[in-house]
Amino acid sequence: MSLMSNEAVQPYQRIVQDVRDKIRSGRWTAGTKLPSIGELAEEYGVAAGTVQRALTELRTAGLIYSHQGRGSFVTETASESSEDSTARALRALEEQVADLAARLERIEKGRSD
């Protein structure tokens, strides 16, 4: 069951998670302007106050910043931390593949002896 359809999760939390996912996946990068409160309210089928609560949580987490009259934007640090975590995950996978390749080589060498 996806987070967006989970009834137990508060509507503002679904918005927060969706924005986090968009940043984490790279769909929204540093400086990306978020849709307006009205647009987000319509997209998620919630009241403007619910969107405000989600944006407040995202600001507190350091993922977005807002300018009065201009809108909300993804922070540099949100994008960087997303890229950092992606790079760390890739390095971990590379290490696992190298380890598995070395193990396989040892196994195959043992069979040929």
Beta strands, then each sheet from edge to edge (+ up, - down):
strand 1: 64-67
strand 2: 71-74
sheet 1: 1+ 2-
end
